[in-house]
């Protein structure tokens, strides 16, 4: 398995989020999500549970 830092080789995101699958199986996925500065996503509902960690910058998470 190739190892590297999660903050290395960050692509130019323009105005869209970019997602990269780092690892996964039928039970879980590990994604690297790169958001551009001042990105505002629209609310969405998903079927699976999610755990989030912000490594750089800041974010707001609203839970209903």
Rosetta constraint file for C-alpha pairs under 8 A:
AtomPair CA 4 CA 8 HARMONIC 7.21 0.50
AtomPair CA 6 CA 32 HARMONIC 7.46 0.50
AtomPair CA 10 CA 34 HARMONIC 7.65 0.50
AtomPair CA 13 CA 17 HARMONIC 6.36 0.50
AtomPair CA 13 CA 18 HARMONIC 6.60 0.50
AtomPair CA 13 CA 34 HARMONIC 7.22 0.50
AtomPair CA 13 CA 35 HARMONIC 6.74 0.50
AtomPair CA 13 CA 36 HARMONIC 5.55 0.50
AtomPair CA 14 CA 36 HARMONIC 6.45 0.50
AtomPair CA 15 CA 36 HARMONIC 6.01 0.50
AtomPair CA 15 CA 39 HARMONIC 7.34 0.50
AtomPair CA 16 CA 35 HARMONIC 6.81 0.50
AtomPair CA 16 CA 36 HARMONIC 6.66 0.50
AtomPair CA 16 CA 39 HARMONIC 7.89 0.50
AtomPair CA 17 CA 33 HARMONIC 6.81 0.50
AtomPair CA 17 CA 34 HARMONIC 5.62 0.50
AtomPair CA 17 CA 35 HARMONIC 4.53 0.50
AtomPair CA 17 CA 36 HARMONIC 6.50 0.50
AtomPair CA 18 CA 33 HARMONIC 5.70 0.50
AtomPair CA 18 CA 34 HARMONIC 5.19 0.50
AtomPair CA 18 CA 35 HARMONIC 6.61 0.50
AtomPair CA 19 CA 31 HARMONIC 6.42 0.50
AtomPair CA 19 CA 32 HARMONIC 5.67 0.50
AtomPair CA 19 CA 33 HARMONIC 4.50 0.50
AtomPair CA 19 CA 34 HARMONIC 6.43 0.50
AtomPair CA 20 CA 31 HARMONIC 5.53 0.50
AtomPair CA 20 CA 32 HARMONIC 5.13 0.50
AtomPair CA 20 CA 33 HARMONIC 6.51 0.50
AtomPair CA 21 CA 29 HARMONIC 7.22 0.50
AtomPair CA 21 CA 30 HARMONIC 6.09 0.50
AtomPair CA 21 CA 31 HARMONIC 4.58 0.50
AtomPair CA 21 CA 32 HARMONIC 6.45 0.50
AtomPair CA 22 CA 29 HARMONIC 7.77 0.50
AtomPair CA 22 CA 30 HARMONIC 5.49 0.50
AtomPair CA 22 CA 31 HARMONIC 5.54 0.50
AtomPair CA 22 CA 32 HARMONIC 6.73 0.50
AtomPair CA 23 CA 29 HARMONIC 5.94 0.50
AtomPair CA 23 CA 30 HARMONIC 5.18 0.50
AtomPair CA 23 CA 31 HARMONIC 7.29 0.50
AtomPair CA 24 CA 28 HARMONIC 5.60 0.50
AtomPair CA 24 CA 29 HARMONIC 4.15 0.50
AtomPair CA 24 CA 30 HARMONIC 5.99 0.50
AtomPair CA 25 CA 29 HARMONIC 6.47 0.50
AtomPair CA 35 CA 39 HARMONIC 6.34 0.50
AtomPair CA 54 CA 58 HARMONIC 6.81 0.50
AtomPair CA 54 CA 59 HARMONIC 7.42 0.50
